[in-house]
Amino acid sequence: MAKNTRSESTILFKMIQEEYGKYLTTAELKEVHEEVEDLANNSMSLRAVKLANNVEPFIVFKPYRRGK
């Protein structure tokens, strides 16, 4: 895991723990921590994709036909 991801996930988890930790068990907190790490990893992967300013989102065109 990259350093940026670790620090990002640590910060996010601490925020969640401070706000909701009193309502969660140790096992639930562990699961939340794992999910936050996955989220941070996915975010880092998405940020690594370089797009030009003129790249538009991919749209799936599905024409509507009456009766089908």
N, C-alpha and C positions, 0 to 999 in steps of 0.2 A: 504494500500500500504506500502510495506517495505521501510525502510529508504534508503537502497542502491538504490532501484528502483527510489525513489523520487529524490535523488541527481543525479543519472544518467540521468533521464529524464529532470531535470532542466538544467543540463549542455548541453545536446543535443539541447534542445529547445533554450537556449540562443545563441548557435552557429548558429542555423538556423535563429533566429530572427535578429542577427547582420548582417548576410549575405543577407537575403532576406526580412527582415521586412519592408523595405521601399517600396516594391512592393506588399505587402499584406494588406488587410483590417483587421480591428479588428476581424471581424467574421472569416476570413480565418486563422488568427493567432491563434484564440481559437481552431479551428478545427485541425490545425497542432499540437498544444500543446496536445490535446486529443490523437491524433494518436501517438505522440512520447511517451506518457505515456503507451499506449497499447504496443508499440514496446518494451519499457523497461520491462514491465511486462512479455511479451513473452520471452524475452531474459533471464530474471531471471529464468523462469520456465525451459527453455532449459539447462541453466547452472547447474541447480539442479539435472539433471539426471546424475548419475554416471555410466560411462562405463569403462569396463576393456580395457586394451590396445589391446587385441586381438579381440575385437568386430568389425565386418566389417559392412558397410552400407547394408541395406536391398535392394536387387535388385529384381525387378519383371522380371521373365524370360518369354518372349513371343516368341516362335519359329515362324520363318517365313515360310510360306508355299506358294509356287507359285500357283496362281490361286484362292486363298481364300481371 
